[in-house]
Amino acid sequence: MANFSENYYTPYQSAKLALRRFVRDRLRLSPKVPWLFRRVRNLVEGARVLDAGCGTGGLLELMERENPRIAAYGVDIGHPPFFLPVGTFLSGSVSELPFVDDRFDVVTCSHVIEHLSDPASCVRELLRVCRPGGCVYLEVPSPRAAWFPFFNVFWDDPTHVRPYSRIGLCRLLEMQGAQVVKSGTKRSLPAVIFGLPYVFIGSLMGDPQAKSMFAIYAFGFSVYAVAEKSHYHEI
């Protein structure tokens, strides 16, 4: 991805579209995994949260909104055209994170490992920088993301390597010694209700991601898994 990272961010410029921001910020219909956001909400002041492969920082921004007391950090191999959170952005690889061991209370990595030929090295790094007792959250496209040709399907992105089932994602974490505490398929009823009109409205407004928004949250195109790092975890 490093060879064309600047071009890769081009579709995400649509995140600035007024309608998309209104739906996310005013109506607050962005799909969330409740377990993760409860964990973030209960963090103490100054607790550190890292989003590895953060892109423009949309997930970090939502977590900052959930708990303004956290110290948010984002890492990405490219240089996003804008960074939404008030936290800190660093350029770096998810397979070689620029942090010391046991630094973060929550580590997220959303829609990243499906781009990697060696996802295990990334998971090891996520666990390394997570403090004992902290948690690592992974989210990826499921095999269903390749089923519907009308929408922006998995193989439309040439940087994608493979999708993951929920069980496969859990096993990936467990193979690195992590204890999975929560997993599931990401869906959102409000996103389904409002997402279908946005397929047409967003497309008319020139949003290149409009077709994917409805399908992602209606058909369970994304799966997630959360693991807690043991106090005696060895990598």
MARLO-658926 format. One line per 2 residues: number of its first residue (from 1); for each residue x, y, z of C-alpha. Coordinates in nm, 2 decimals. Each point is the difference from the previous one (the first is absolute). Layout:
<atoms>
NUM	X/Y/Z  ... $
</atoms>
This chain:
<atoms>
1	0.00/0.00/0.00  0.29/0.23/0.06 $
3	0.05/0.05/-0.38  -0.34/0.15/-0.05 $
5	-0.12/0.11/0.34  -0.08/0.36/-0.10 $
7	-0.23/-0.11/-0.28  -0.16/-0.26/0.24 $
9	-0.14/0.28/0.22  -0.18/0.17/-0.29 $
11	-0.34/-0.16/0.05  0.00/0.09/0.37 $
13	-0.01/0.37/-0.09  -0.38/-0.07/-0.02 $
15	0.00/-0.02/0.38  -0.02/0.38/-0.01 $
17	-0.33/0.00/-0.19  -0.26/0.20/0.19 $
19	-0.26/-0.27/-0.01  0.23/-0.28/0.13 $
21	0.12/0.22/0.28  -0.36/0.10/0.09 $
23	-0.10/-0.37/0.02  0.30/-0.09/0.22 $
25	0.03/0.31/0.22  -0.36/0.13/0.04 $
27	-0.21/-0.32/-0.03  0.28/-0.21/0.15 $
29	-0.08/-0.30/-0.21  0.36/-0.13/-0.04 $
31	-0.01/-0.37/0.07  0.19/-0.08/0.32 $
33	0.10/-0.31/0.19  -0.15/0.07/0.34 $
35	0.25/-0.21/0.20  0.29/0.20/-0.14 $
37	-0.16/0.34/0.07  -0.10/-0.09/0.35 $
39	0.37/-0.10/0.06  0.11/0.34/-0.14 $
41	-0.26/0.19/0.20  0.12/-0.15/0.33 $
43	0.37/0.09/-0.06  0.16/0.23/0.26 $
45	0.13/0.34/-0.10  0.32/-0.02/-0.20 $
47	-0.05/-0.36/-0.10  0.16/-0.07/-0.34 $
49	-0.19/-0.13/-0.30  0.17/-0.10/-0.33 $
51	-0.16/-0.05/-0.34  0.25/-0.19/-0.21 $
53	-0.06/0.07/-0.37  -0.22/0.29/0.09 $
55	-0.04/0.16/-0.34  -0.17/0.34/0.05 $
57	-0.08/-0.09/0.36  -0.38/-0.05/-0.01 $
59	0.00/-0.27/0.26  0.23/0.19/0.23 $
61	-0.22/0.31/-0.03  -0.30/-0.21/0.11 $
63	0.19/-0.13/0.30  0.11/0.35/0.10 $
65	-0.36/0.11/-0.01  -0.09/-0.30/0.22 $
67	0.27/0.09/0.25  0.17/0.34/-0.04 $
69	0.24/-0.08/0.28  0.20/-0.26/-0.20 $
71	0.33/0.06/-0.18  -0.06/-0.11/-0.35 $
73	0.28/-0.11/-0.25  -0.03/-0.11/-0.36 $
75	0.26/-0.17/-0.22  -0.02/-0.05/-0.37 $
77	0.25/-0.09/-0.27  -0.13/0.28/-0.23 $
79	-0.06/0.37/0.05  -0.38/0.06/0.02 $
81	-0.12/0.32/-0.16  -0.16/0.10/0.34 $
83	-0.01/-0.14/0.36  -0.33/0.02/0.18 $
85	0.09/-0.06/0.36  0.17/0.25/0.23 $
87	0.25/-0.26/0.10  0.35/-0.08/-0.15 $
89	0.07/-0.15/-0.34  0.33/-0.18/-0.08 $
91	0.11/-0.15/-0.32  0.10/-0.36/0.04 $
93	-0.07/-0.37/-0.08  -0.25/-0.21/0.19 $
95	0.26/-0.28/-0.01  0.26/0.22/0.17 $
97	-0.18/0.25/0.23  0.21/0.29/0.12 $
99	-0.08/-0.05/0.37  0.15/-0.18/0.30 $
101	-0.16/-0.31/0.15  -0.31/0.01/0.22 $
103	-0.09/0.36/-0.08  -0.38/0.00/-0.10 $
105	-0.32/-0.08/0.19  -0.19/-0.06/-0.32 $
107	0.14/-0.09/-0.34  -0.22/-0.01/-0.31 $
109	0.07/-0.12/-0.35  -0.29/0.04/-0.23 $
111	-0.01/-0.11/-0.37  0.38/-0.04/-0.02 $
113	0.12/-0.36/0.03  -0.20/-0.11/-0.31 $
115	0.27/0.20/-0.19  0.29/-0.19/0.16 $
117	0.18/-0.30/-0.13  0.13/-0.06/0.36 $
119	-0.29/0.09/0.23  0.16/-0.19/0.30 $
121	0.29/0.25/0.02  -0.25/0.28/0.03 $
123	-0.20/-0.17/0.27  0.32/-0.07/0.19 $
125	0.08/0.37/-0.01  -0.35/0.10/0.11 $
127	0.04/-0.23/0.30  0.35/0.12/0.07 $
129	-0.10/0.37/0.04  -0.32/-0.09/0.20 $
131	0.04/0.01/0.37  -0.08/-0.31/0.21 $
133	-0.37/0.02/0.08  -0.06/0.21/-0.31 $
135	-0.19/-0.11/-0.31  0.06/-0.04/-0.37 $
137	-0.29/0.05/-0.25  0.02/-0.14/-0.35 $
139	-0.26/0.07/-0.28  0.02/-0.14/-0.35 $
141	-0.22/-0.07/-0.31  -0.17/-0.34/0.02 $
143	-0.03/-0.24/-0.30  -0.35/0.15/-0.06 $
145	0.18/0.32/-0.12  0.07/-0.19/-0.33 $
147	-0.35/-0.11/-0.06  -0.19/0.30/-0.14 $
149	0.13/0.14/-0.33  -0.23/0.31/0.01 $
151	0.19/0.14/0.29  0.37/0.08/0.06 $
153	0.10/-0.36/0.06  0.31/-0.13/0.17 $
155	0.20/-0.07/-0.32  -0.06/0.35/-0.14 $
157	0.29/0.12/0.22  0.32/-0.13/-0.16 $
159	0.19/0.02/0.33  -0.23/-0.26/0.16 $
161	0.16/-0.34/0.07  -0.28/-0.20/0.17 $
163	-0.32/0.04/0.20  -0.04/-0.17/0.35 $
165	-0.29/-0.18/0.16  -0.07/0.07/0.36 $
167	0.15/-0.34/0.10  0.31/0.07/-0.21 $
169	0.05/0.34/0.16  -0.03/-0.15/0.35 $
171	0.25/-0.28/-0.08  0.24/0.26/-0.14 $
173	0.00/0.17/0.34  0.01/-0.32/0.20 $
175	0.30/-0.12/-0.21  0.19/0.30/0.14 $
177	-0.08/-0.09/0.36  -0.29/0.24/0.04 $
179	-0.33/-0.09/0.18  -0.30/0.09/-0.20 $
181	-0.28/0.15/0.21  -0.25/0.12/-0.26 $
183	-0.06/-0.05/-0.37  -0.28/0.05/-0.24 $
185	-0.14/0.14/-0.33  -0.03/0.38/-0.02 $
187	-0.35/0.11/-0.09  -0.21/0.31/0.06 $
189	-0.38/0.03/-0.04  0.01/0.39/-0.03 $
191	0.28/-0.03/-0.26  -0.23/-0.24/-0.20 $
193	-0.29/0.23/0.02  0.19/0.31/-0.10 $
195	0.26/-0.18/-0.21  -0.22/-0.11/-0.28 $
197	-0.11/0.36/-0.09  0.37/0.11/0.03 $
199	0.09/-0.25/-0.27  -0.19/0.22/-0.25 $
201	0.04/0.34/0.17  0.37/-0.04/0.07 $
203	0.07/-0.13/-0.36  -0.17/0.31/-0.14 $
205	0.22/0.22/0.22  0.31/-0.17/-0.13 $
207	0.09/-0.22/0.31  0.20/-0.30/-0.14 $
209	-0.07/-0.20/0.32  -0.38/0.05/0.00 $
211	-0.08/-0.34/-0.15  0.20/-0.18/0.27 $
213	-0.15/0.17/0.30  -0.34/-0.18/-0.01 $
215	0.14/-0.35/-0.08  0.27/0.01/0.26 $
217	-0.25/0.04/0.29  -0.30/-0.18/-0.15 $
219	0.16/-0.32/-0.10  0.27/-0.04/0.26 $
221	0.30/0.08/-0.22  0.22/0.06/0.30 $
223	0.09/-0.22/0.30  0.19/0.09/0.31 $
225	0.18/-0.17/0.29  0.13/0.15/0.33 $
227	0.28/-0.16/0.21  0.13/0.10/0.34 $
229	0.38/-0.02/0.06  0.09/-0.21/0.29 $
231	0.23/0.13/0.28  0.22/-0.30/-0.09 $
233	-0.03/0.03/-0.38  0.31/-0.11/-0.19 $
235	0.05/0.09/-0.37 $
</atoms>
